[in-house]
Amino acid sequence: MQWRTSIVRALVAALLAATAIAAAPPSRGDDRDRVKNDQSQLFDRLSSLRKRMERLAAKLDAEGKVRQSALLRKAISEIDARNLESRKDKLIELLNDARNLQAPEQQDQLLSDLDAVLELLLDRPALNELEQQLADLKKSIADVAKLKHEQQKLREQTEQATADPTRQLAELSRQIAEVLEKQQALRQETERAAREQPDPPRQAVEEKERAQLEQELDALAQQQRAVVDALAAQQTKQVGQAPEVIDQAKHALARGQQEEIAEAARRLGEAREELTGAAPKLAEALRKAEESLHEAAKAADSRPDGEAAIPRDSQQAAEQALAQASAALREALARDRDPQLAAKEGEFAEQAAKLAKEFEAQAARSAEQDGAAREERRVAELAAAKAVDEARHELTEAKAAEQALAEPDAAPSASEADPPRGGLADAKHALQKLVQAQQALAEQREAEARRAEALAARQDFLRAAAEQLARGSQRTAPPPQEGQPQEGQPPPQAGQPTPPGAMTPDQQKELQTSLDAASKQMEQATQSLNQGQPQQAEPQQQQAEANLEKALQQANQAAQQAAQKAEQSELKKSAEQQRAETERLSARQKQLEEELRDLMQRMKDKKQKNGQPQGAAAQGSMQRAKQELDQSDDEDAIEQQKQAEKNLEEMQQKLEQEEELYQDLRSEELLFRLKESLKGLRTRAAALHDGIVEVDVERAGAEKLPRRLRPKVEKLSADAEAMNKENGELIAKLETESPTFPWVLQKNGGDLAELHERLSGRDAETGEYTQILADDVVTRYERLLQALDEEMKRHQEAAKEAEKQEQKPPEGQPQGQQRQPLVPPVAELLLLKRLEEDVQDDLRSLRAETREEADAELLDSRLQLLERLGHRHSELTEMFEKLVENVLKSADEADAAEADAAEADAPDEPPDEPGDGR
């Protein structure tokens, strides 16, 4: 973690300084003063470090990070217990006395004490302690979730017990009337949109004509783009970057900035070098212009305000040289012209003229119809016509420029100071105008689409609102009671009392049928609007309105009947029944409060500070809810119960954040221990491999193992067996943490078992195949360590970023999700990728060695290795597919959980209507 890293680095720096001071040889004079000064600075740094630790501990306490703050306070206590800060005066005094030899001893003791504090800070948490803390947190989270659920049930029971049927139906009627009003307003807008559209046959013709014009415009733009590209390529081939650099040089000379002029001269030189062979006359003109600019830059005097003043003669010489370069550029462009390009420009100009007239005619036809949408279309078509006509003008000028360049004796149409571009500039401008025409039409079409989408979105909102009202109407009917017939059963006998409720089941069914019909017709209207057919949507909207009006009448009628029933005393609860129900709810509320108090005490005993403030707030809300129930203030009681639910939700989130913290600590500790175990196994595997190679070299190809090598081989065999046992223990620990790591370790276990077998007996095998087995074990351990190093680095960077930004889970993000695996799927996929790359490298090496080695005795070994590589590839492929399948399955489960959480958190009311300003 970042805080510990910072403190540990400071303490390590102090230790290094103390080590340097303690190791310093006895000195005199200036050297002794330097040592005393260094010693004094060391104590100052220690005091500063202690203050930082105190501030950080207080901050961690406030953030609820109990374990981290406790570790810092323990280190502070250790500094105080060892009296580290108080030793300064005595040690300085000893250093002042050159004859006293106690100073080195005191420095050694100080070094030892600082090292003890460092060891304390580096103390890693006990894994069993972290596991217990995680288990306690999970239990607390489950208890809070259960309390929250029970509080929600109690609130629903309170709402049901105190519900006023008449008020419920009045609210339902108001909501239906609001949806009906919005539906009527939407239908009126749909009617306007339908009126603005011509009749379907004419609309089809118009759309076909406009689509044809747009296709012609697109084709012309594409052809012009090809001409521009051809002209640019031709110009680059003829004169390179000369036009651009001459332009830049003129602008730099006009601004008079010394650095800009020098840079322009440099770029002229680069352009000149490219043209030395292709256009020698232009290259010579560029050389002279370059020299003139260099002279102007040198002659410029820098002023105090940063501007430069160029002498008039230098400026005129540079301007004249650039004008000559422009003339040389014109002459170079006049050579090797492509006459077909000028012909195309003329052809395109004629097409543009025709297209502009067609767009004007289209705009005139649009003006014949009324409506804002038709006016927007007319304006867009006129804008397209104007842009295309401007493009025609540019194309005409481009053609003229091409023709002028083809005539060497023709007088320049522009100033010699302006470098001619052939027809390229005009061609680019023409293309730009064509693109502007395309954009004008596209923007108008997008505006039409947005209006249609807005109407469809509003219609879809009203459909969702109608569906929500249909579901809400179910709450106005009486709940099924014991002995009451369910749907599909015969109705109650005549004279049997109807259960109390806002409306009868038959009334509720009729109301829901009307709302469902309105919703279905709204859905059809939405589809029509999405297809840009308001004429078809209008009758569907009228039918939806009729059903909404019917539903409103049904709700109003049910409200009137409910009001009449409420006046009948035989359907009212007696005061005693009402009081008994309220007392039951109040008692249950008190019971939940006591359960919450007990839970908070258990959390306090386990030093779980996170969530305590939220729990206290929930406890207060529960107390107030009970008081309101005792005073028969139902509405305030329900509000307090809702607040208690909210506080319990926040309490659960705080505990889940702490659980995530401890999960990270646990993962960090597991990764650390796993890395230490793998490092040890890798070191032993490397030693095993080197030992096998050494024995094979000493064996010198002997079929029988010499007696003198047998003890060494027996030890290697025992080492392989011991490593396999430790490897198996590591697999057992990782079975629930990672799918890939145990699998890789199992492969090492199989190779270690085979190594033990090959090295056992009198005729131990130490040849190439055995050595490769040992080398593969080493490689796998190295790949596992590489993956762990990258994952630990990612953990550290994530912790730093989270602490730096003080990140919190986004609102609405589901909490309490299944904990993340120790090694994420990305790291495991990278591990498999690297193992597969090792297989490919081994295969290439094997092929190369087989071509070089024709020895028949080695052929069997090579075939064994080839078969082994084939098995490794197949196993890696199978493991990769399995891992990808697990990742996809986890993603699907996460999406399903998120959807369930979103549905559970969905509000009873539909969202605000799009574009209604709320």
Solvent accessible surface area in square Angstrom, and as a share of the most:
residue,aa,sasa,rsa
1,M,44,0.20
2,Q,67,0.30
3,W,13,0.05
4,R,26,0.09
5,T,44,0.26
6,S,44,0.28
7,I,3,0.01
8,V,19,0.11
9,R,159,0.58
10,A,26,0.20
11,L,1,0.00
12,V,53,0.31
13,A,36,0.28
14,A,2,0.02
15,L,16,0.08
16,L,118,0.59
17,A,25,0.20
18,A,3,0.03
19,T,59,0.35
20,A,66,0.51
21,I,14,0.07
22,A,20,0.16
23,A,79,0.61
24,A,33,0.26
25,P,103,0.65
26,P,135,0.85
27,S,22,0.14
28,R,210,0.77
29,G,51,0.49
30,D,122,0.63
31,D,71,0.37
32,R,48,0.17
33,D,78,0.40
34,R,128,0.47
35,V,12,0.07
36,K,46,0.20
37,N,79,0.40
38,D,45,0.23
39,Q,2,0.01
40,S,29,0.19
41,Q,93,0.41
42,L,4,0.02
43,F,5,0.02
44,D,76,0.39
45,R,110,0.40
46,L,4,0.02
47,S,34,0.22
48,S,57,0.37
49,L,6,0.03
50,R,45,0.16
51,K,119,0.51
52,R,86,0.31
53,M,0,0.00
54,E,67,0.30
55,R,155,0.56
56,L,34,0.17
57,A,0,0.00
58,A,55,0.43
59,K,101,0.43
60,L,4,0.02
61,D,50,0.26
62,A,91,0.71
63,E,70,0.31
64,G,9,0.09
65,K,56,0.24
66,V,33,0.19
67,R,34,0.13
68,Q,4,0.02
69,S,3,0.02
70,A,55,0.43
71,L,16,0.08
72,L,0,0.00
73,R,104,0.38
74,K,119,0.50
75,A,0,0.00
76,I,15,0.07
77,S,65,0.42
78,E,49,0.22
79,I,2,0.01
80,D,65,0.34
81,A,78,0.60
82,R,80,0.29
83,N,91,0.47
84,L,0,0.00
85,E,62,0.28
86,S,83,0.54
87,R,49,0.18
88,K,58,0.25
89,D,114,0.59
90,K,119,0.50
91,L,6,0.03
92,I,37,0.19
93,E,118,0.53
94,L,16,0.08
95,L,12,0.06
96,N,83,0.43
97,D,53,0.28
98,A,65,0.50
99,R,215,0.79
100,N,47,0.24
101,L,145,0.72
102,Q,91,0.41
103,A,6,0.04
104,P,68,0.43
105,E,118,0.53
106,Q,58,0.26
107,Q,12,0.05
108,D,77,0.40
109,Q,91,0.40
110,L,3,0.02
111,L,44,0.22
112,S,63,0.41
113,D,2,0.01
114,L,2,0.01
115,D,63,0.33
116,A,32,0.25
117,V,0,0.00
118,L,17,0.08
119,E,106,0.47
120,L,29,0.14
121,L,0,0.00
122,L,84,0.42
123,D,73,0.38
124,R,68,0.25
125,P,6,0.04
126,A,45,0.35
127,L,37,0.18
128,N,116,0.60
129,E,77,0.35
130,L,0,0.00
131,E,69,0.31
132,Q,107,0.48
133,Q,48,0.21
134,L,7,0.03
135,A,51,0.40
136,D,24,0.13
137,L,3,0.02
138,K,99,0.42
139,K,111,0.47
140,S,5,0.03
141,I,19,0.10
142,A,57,0.44
143,D,27,0.14
144,V,0,0.00
145,A,34,0.26
146,K,137,0.58
147,L,9,0.05
148,K,50,0.21
149,H,101,0.45
150,E,35,0.16
151,Q,0,0.00
152,Q,71,0.31
153,K,83,0.35
154,L,3,0.01
155,R,41,0.15
156,E,80,0.36
157,Q,64,0.29
158,T,0,0.00
159,E,54,0.24
160,Q,117,0.52
161,A,21,0.16
162,T,25,0.15
163,A,37,0.29
164,D,59,0.30
165,P,46,0.29
166,T,42,0.24
167,R,126,0.46
168,Q,68,0.30
169,L,0,0.00
170,A,56,0.43
171,E,71,0.32
172,L,9,0.05
173,S,11,0.07
174,R,126,0.46
175,Q,32,0.14
176,I,0,0.00
177,A,39,0.31
178,E,58,0.26
179,V,12,0.07
180,L,16,0.08
181,E,116,0.52
182,K,44,0.18
183,Q,0,0.00
184,Q,57,0.26
185,A,43,0.34
186,L,1,0.00
187,R,44,0.16
188,Q,91,0.40
189,E,53,0.24
190,T,0,0.00
191,E,36,0.16
192,R,119,0.43
193,A,28,0.22
194,A,13,0.10
195,R,166,0.61
196,E,39,0.17
197,Q,52,0.23
198,P,14,0.09
199,D,78,0.40
200,P,91,0.57
201,P,93,0.58
202,R,96,0.35
203,Q,46,0.21
204,A,62,0.48
205,V,85,0.49
206,E,9,0.04
207,E,52,0.23
208,K,156,0.66
209,E,65,0.29
210,R,0,0.00
211,A,38,0.29
212,Q,93,0.41
213,L,11,0.06
214,E,33,0.15
215,Q,113,0.50
216,E,64,0.29
217,L,1,0.01
218,D,55,0.29
219,A,45,0.35
220,L,3,0.02
221,A,1,0.00
222,Q,120,0.53
223,Q,78,0.34
224,Q,0,0.00
225,R,102,0.37
226,A,61,0.47
227,V,4,0.03
228,V,12,0.07
229,D,86,0.45
230,A,43,0.33
231,L,5,0.02
232,A,34,0.26
233,A,65,0.50
234,Q,32,0.14
235,Q,13,0.06
236,T,71,0.41
237,K,172,0.73
238,Q,20,0.09
239,V,0,0.00
240,G,11,0.11
241,Q,82,0.36
242,A,0,0.00
243,P,0,0.00
244,E,66,0.30
245,V,5,0.03
246,I,0,0.00
247,D,33,0.17
248,Q,75,0.33
249,A,0,0.00
250,K,42,0.18
251,H,104,0.46
252,A,4,0.03
253,L,4,0.02
254,A,84,0.65
255,R,142,0.52
256,G,10,0.09
257,Q,65,0.29
258,Q,59,0.26
259,E,149,0.67
260,E,62,0.28
261,I,0,0.00
262,A,41,0.32
263,E,76,0.34
264,A,7,0.05
265,A,0,0.00
266,R,114,0.41
267,R,81,0.30
268,L,0,0.00
269,G,6,0.06
270,E,83,0.37
271,A,4,0.03
272,R,61,0.22
273,E,118,0.53
274,E,115,0.52
275,L,6,0.03
276,T,82,0.48
277,G,73,0.70
278,A,64,0.49
279,A,3,0.02
280,P,89,0.56
281,K,128,0.54
282,L,2,0.01
283,A,7,0.05
284,E,72,0.32
285,A,13,0.10
286,L,0,0.00
287,R,79,0.29
288,K,95,0.40
289,A,0,0.00
290,E,26,0.12
291,E,84,0.38
292,S,23,0.15
293,L,0,0.00
294,H,68,0.30
295,E,104,0.46
296,A,0,0.00
297,A,8,0.06
298,K,157,0.67
299,A,34,0.27
300,A,6,0.04
301,D,95,0.49
302,S,86,0.56
303,R,121,0.44
304,P,148,0.93
305,D,102,0.53
306,G,55,0.53
307,E,86,0.39
308,A,18,0.14
309,A,32,0.25
310,I,27,0.14
311,P,55,0.34
312,R,184,0.67
313,D,99,0.51
314,S,22,0.14
315,Q,48,0.21
316,Q,87,0.39
317,A,52,0.40
318,A,0,0.00
319,E,84,0.38
320,Q,113,0.50
321,A,9,0.07
322,L,2,0.01
323,A,30,0.24
324,Q,89,0.39
325,A,0,0.00
326,S,1,0.01
327,A,44,0.34
328,A,9,0.07
329,L,0,0.00
330,R,42,0.15
331,E,86,0.38
332,A,5,0.04
333,L,1,0.01
334,A,24,0.18
335,R,109,0.40
336,D,116,0.60
337,R,37,0.14
338,D,51,0.26
339,P,105,0.66
340,Q,123,0.55
341,L,9,0.04
342,A,12,0.09
343,A,65,0.50
344,K,87,0.37
345,E,0,0.00
346,G,12,0.12
347,E,91,0.41
348,F,11,0.04
349,A,11,0.08
350,E,130,0.58
351,Q,68,0.30
352,A,0,0.00
353,A,30,0.23
354,K,129,0.55
355,L,6,0.03
356,A,5,0.04
357,K,143,0.60
358,E,48,0.22
359,F,0,0.00
360,E,88,0.40
361,A,44,0.34
362,Q,3,0.01
363,A,2,0.02
364,A,59,0.46
365,R,87,0.32
366,S,2,0.01
367,A,58,0.45
368,E,126,0.57
369,Q,33,0.15
370,D,128,0.66
371,G,30,0.29
372,A,70,0.54
373,A,21,0.16
374,R,15,0.06
375,E,78,0.35
376,E,72,0.32
377,R,13,0.05
378,R,61,0.22
379,V,79,0.45
380,A,10,0.08
381,E,0,0.00
382,L,72,0.36
383,A,46,0.35
384,A,0,0.00
385,A,3,0.02
386,K,135,0.57
387,A,9,0.07
388,V,0,0.00
389,D,59,0.30
390,E,59,0.27
391,A,0,0.00
392,R,73,0.27
393,H,94,0.42
394,E,29,0.13
395,L,0,0.00
396,T,67,0.39
397,E,72,0.32
398,A,0,0.00
399,K,67,0.28
400,A,57,0.44
401,A,27,0.21
402,E,6,0.03
403,Q,88,0.39
404,A,31,0.24
405,L,5,0.03
406,A,59,0.46
407,E,97,0.43
408,P,116,0.73
409,D,144,0.75
410,A,30,0.23
411,A,85,0.66
412,P,60,0.38
413,S,115,0.74
414,A,56,0.43
415,S,68,0.44
416,E,80,0.36
417,A,49,0.38
418,D,77,0.40
419,P,13,0.08
420,P,27,0.17
421,R,67,0.24
422,G,10,0.10
423,G,0,0.00
424,L,9,0.04
425,A,35,0.27
426,D,29,0.15
427,A,0,0.00
428,K,96,0.41
429,H,84,0.37
430,A,0,0.00
431,L,24,0.12
432,Q,96,0.43
433,K,48,0.20
434,L,0,0.00
435,V,41,0.24
436,Q,71,0.31
437,A,0,0.00
438,Q,46,0.21
439,Q,96,0.43
440,A,24,0.18
441,L,4,0.02
442,A,47,0.37
443,E,108,0.48
444,Q,11,0.05
445,R,80,0.29
446,E,93,0.42
447,A,21,0.16
448,E,46,0.21
449,A,48,0.37
450,R,142,0.52
451,R,89,0.32
452,A,26,0.20
453,E,104,0.46
454,A,52,0.41
455,L,21,0.11
456,A,4,0.03
457,A,42,0.33
458,R,50,0.18
459,Q,0,0.00
460,D,55,0.28
461,F,20,0.08
462,L,1,0.00
463,R,45,0.16
464,A,33,0.25
465,A,5,0.04
466,A,0,0.00
467,E,55,0.25
468,Q,33,0.15
469,L,12,0.06
470,A,3,0.02
471,R,125,0.45
472,G,10,0.10
473,S,0,0.00
474,Q,94,0.42
475,R,156,0.57
476,T,7,0.04
477,A,21,0.16
478,P,12,0.07
479,P,64,0.40
480,P,95,0.60
481,Q,88,0.39
482,E,181,0.81
483,G,80,0.76
484,Q,39,0.17
485,P,40,0.25
486,Q,91,0.41
487,E,158,0.71
488,G,83,0.80
489,Q,100,0.45
490,P,103,0.65
491,P,106,0.67
492,P,73,0.46
493,Q,142,0.63
494,A,110,0.85
495,G,84,0.81
496,Q,91,0.40
497,P,105,0.66
498,T,58,0.34
499,P,31,0.20
500,P,82,0.51
501,G,23,0.22
502,A,4,0.03
503,M,4,0.02
504,T,33,0.19
505,P,63,0.40
506,D,104,0.54
507,Q,36,0.16
508,Q,19,0.08
509,K,125,0.53
510,E,97,0.44
511,L,0,0.00
512,Q,46,0.20
513,T,84,0.49
514,S,4,0.03
515,L,0,0.00
516,D,66,0.34
517,A,32,0.25
518,A,0,0.00
519,S,8,0.05
520,K,128,0.54
521,Q,31,0.14
522,M,0,0.00
523,E,81,0.36
524,Q,71,0.31
525,A,0,0.00
526,T,13,0.08
527,Q,97,0.43
528,S,7,0.05
529,L,3,0.02
530,N,95,0.49
531,Q,124,0.55
532,G,29,0.28
533,Q,64,0.28
534,P,7,0.05
535,Q,58,0.26
536,Q,99,0.44
537,A,0,0.00
538,E,40,0.18
539,P,61,0.39
540,Q,40,0.18
541,Q,0,0.00
542,Q,84,0.37
543,Q,95,0.42
544,A,0,0.00
545,E,14,0.06
546,A,58,0.45
547,N,27,0.14
548,L,0,0.00
549,E,73,0.33
550,K,108,0.46
551,A,0,0.00
552,L,35,0.17
553,Q,124,0.55
554,Q,33,0.15
555,A,0,0.00
556,N,62,0.32
557,Q,104,0.46
558,A,1,0.01
559,A,17,0.13
560,Q,117,0.52
561,Q,60,0.27
562,A,6,0.05
563,A,37,0.29
564,Q,114,0.51
565,K,58,0.25
566,A,48,0.37
567,E,138,0.62
568,Q,79,0.35
569,S,87,0.56
570,E,131,0.59
571,L,56,0.28
572,K,120,0.51
573,K,110,0.47
574,S,49,0.31
575,A,68,0.52
576,E,108,0.49
577,Q,106,0.47
578,Q,66,0.29
579,R,131,0.48
580,A,57,0.44
581,E,45,0.20
582,T,18,0.10
583,E,106,0.48
584,R,113,0.41
585,L,3,0.01
586,S,6,0.04
587,A,61,0.47
588,R,59,0.21
589,Q,0,0.00
590,K,97,0.41
591,Q,86,0.38
592,L,0,0.00
593,E,11,0.05
594,E,72,0.33
595,E,67,0.30
596,L,0,0.00
597,R,102,0.37
598,D,77,0.40
599,L,3,0.01
600,M,24,0.11
601,Q,95,0.42
602,R,104,0.38
603,M,0,0.00
604,K,138,0.58
605,D,100,0.52
606,K,90,0.38
607,K,147,0.62
608,Q,9,0.04
609,K,109,0.46
610,N,30,0.16
611,G,2,0.02
612,Q,38,0.17
613,P,92,0.58
614,Q,35,0.16
615,G,0,0.00
616,A,54,0.42
617,A,46,0.36
618,A,0,0.00
619,Q,30,0.13
620,G,16,0.16
621,S,1,0.01
622,M,0,0.00
623,Q,71,0.32
624,R,110,0.40
625,A,0,0.00
626,K,50,0.21
627,Q,100,0.44
628,E,38,0.17
629,L,1,0.01
630,D,85,0.44
631,Q,134,0.59
632,S,82,0.53
633,D,51,0.27
634,D,42,0.22
635,E,107,0.48
636,D,65,0.34
637,A,0,0.00
638,I,24,0.12
639,E,100,0.45
640,Q,45,0.20
641,Q,0,0.00
642,K,88,0.37
643,Q,74,0.33
644,A,0,0.00
645,E,26,0.12
646,K,120,0.51
647,N,9,0.05
648,L,0,0.00
649,E,63,0.28
650,E,64,0.29
651,M,0,0.00
652,Q,27,0.12
653,Q,60,0.27
654,K,68,0.29
655,L,0,0.00
656,E,9,0.04
657,Q,56,0.25
658,E,8,0.03
659,E,23,0.10
660,E,101,0.45
661,L,38,0.19
662,Y,15,0.06
663,Q,20,0.09
664,D,69,0.36
665,L,5,0.03
666,R,23,0.08
667,S,12,0.08
668,E,45,0.20
669,E,3,0.02
670,L,31,0.16
671,L,1,0.00
672,F,65,0.27
673,R,104,0.38
674,L,7,0.04
675,K,49,0.21
676,E,80,0.36
677,S,37,0.24
678,L,0,0.00
679,K,76,0.32
680,G,33,0.31
681,L,0,0.00
682,R,80,0.29
683,T,87,0.51
684,R,90,0.33
685,A,0,0.00
686,A,37,0.29
687,A,62,0.48
688,L,4,0.02
689,H,41,0.18
690,D,85,0.44
691,G,8,0.08
692,I,0,0.00
693,V,48,0.28
694,E,82,0.37
695,V,0,0.00
696,D,40,0.20
697,V,107,0.61
698,E,66,0.29
699,R,24,0.09
700,A,88,0.68
701,G,74,0.72
702,A,43,0.33
703,E,152,0.68
704,K,138,0.59
705,L,4,0.02
706,P,38,0.24
707,R,181,0.66
708,R,156,0.57
709,L,6,0.03
710,R,49,0.18
711,P,87,0.55
712,K,67,0.29
713,V,2,0.01
714,E,115,0.52
715,K,129,0.55
716,L,15,0.07
717,S,7,0.05
718,A,55,0.42
719,D,48,0.25
720,A,0,0.00
721,E,95,0.42
722,A,48,0.37
723,M,0,0.00
724,N,44,0.23
725,K,145,0.62
726,E,60,0.27
727,N,0,0.00
728,G,33,0.32
729,E,92,0.41
730,L,13,0.06
731,I,22,0.11
732,A,67,0.52
733,K,148,0.63
734,L,8,0.04
735,E,114,0.51
736,T,121,0.70
737,E,9,0.04
738,S,4,0.02
739,P,55,0.34
740,T,0,0.00
741,F,1,0.00
742,P,10,0.06
743,W,41,0.15
744,V,1,0.00
745,L,0,0.00
746,Q,94,0.42
747,K,57,0.24
748,N,0,0.00
749,G,11,0.10
750,G,44,0.42
751,D,10,0.05
752,L,0,0.00
753,A,46,0.36
754,E,56,0.25
755,L,0,0.00
756,H,58,0.26
757,E,126,0.57
758,R,42,0.15
759,L,2,0.01
760,S,50,0.32
761,G,63,0.60
762,R,158,0.58
763,D,76,0.40
764,A,1,0.00
765,E,84,0.37
766,T,2,0.01
767,G,32,0.31
768,E,57,0.25
769,Y,30,0.11
770,T,1,0.01
771,Q,37,0.16
772,I,48,0.24
773,L,1,0.00
774,A,1,0.01
775,D,63,0.33
776,D,8,0.04
777,V,1,0.00
778,V,17,0.10
779,T,36,0.21
780,R,21,0.08
781,Y,0,0.00
782,E,82,0.37
783,R,56,0.21
784,L,0,0.00
785,L,6,0.03
786,Q,62,0.27
787,A,1,0.01
788,L,1,0.00
789,D,62,0.32
790,E,68,0.30
791,E,5,0.02
792,M,30,0.13
793,K,126,0.53
794,R,116,0.42
795,H,38,0.17
796,Q,99,0.44
797,E,92,0.41
798,A,49,0.38
799,A,35,0.27
800,K,79,0.33
801,E,70,0.31
802,A,39,0.30
803,E,56,0.25
804,K,154,0.65
805,Q,101,0.45
806,E,114,0.51
807,Q,106,0.47
808,K,157,0.66
809,P,41,0.26
810,P,87,0.55
811,E,179,0.80
812,G,76,0.73
813,Q,80,0.36
814,P,38,0.24
815,Q,50,0.22
816,G,50,0.48
817,Q,107,0.48
818,Q,161,0.72
819,R,82,0.30
820,Q,137,0.61
821,P,59,0.37
822,L,3,0.01
823,V,1,0.00
824,P,30,0.19
825,P,44,0.28
826,V,103,0.59
827,A,12,0.09
828,E,3,0.01
829,L,51,0.25
830,L,67,0.34
831,L,0,0.00
832,L,5,0.02
833,K,112,0.48
834,R,41,0.15
835,L,12,0.06
836,E,39,0.18
837,E,72,0.32
838,D,15,0.08
839,V,5,0.03
840,Q,67,0.30
841,D,68,0.35
842,D,53,0.28
843,L,54,0.27
844,R,138,0.50
845,S,57,0.37
846,L,12,0.06
847,R,142,0.52
848,A,35,0.27
849,E,68,0.30
850,T,58,0.34
851,R,173,0.63
852,E,143,0.64
853,E,83,0.37
854,A,105,0.81
855,D,74,0.39
856,A,82,0.63
857,E,147,0.66
858,L,55,0.28
859,L,88,0.44
860,D,99,0.51
861,S,18,0.12
862,R,19,0.07
863,L,96,0.48
864,Q,81,0.36
865,L,11,0.06
866,L,87,0.43
867,E,109,0.49
868,R,32,0.12
869,L,13,0.06
870,G,39,0.38
871,H,106,0.47
872,R,33,0.12
873,H,83,0.37
874,S,64,0.41
875,E,59,0.26
876,L,12,0.06
877,T,56,0.32
878,E,119,0.53
879,M,12,0.05
880,F,97,0.40
881,E,107,0.48
882,K,113,0.48
883,L,4,0.02
884,V,49,0.28
885,E,115,0.52
886,N,58,0.30
887,V,50,0.29
888,L,109,0.54
889,K,125,0.53
890,S,66,0.43
891,A,49,0.38
892,D,94,0.48
893,E,95,0.43
894,A,60,0.47
895,D,88,0.46
896,A,54,0.42
897,A,56,0.43
898,E,100,0.45
899,A,58,0.45
900,D,92,0.48
901,A,33,0.25
902,A,65,0.50
903,E,134,0.60
904,A,85,0.66
905,D,111,0.58
906,A,59,0.45
907,P,96,0.61
908,D,97,0.50
909,E,99,0.44
910,P,39,0.24
911,P,96,0.60
912,D,83,0.43
913,E,11,0.05
914,P,61,0.38
915,G,86,0.83
916,D,51,0.26
917,G,80,0.77
918,R,163,0.60
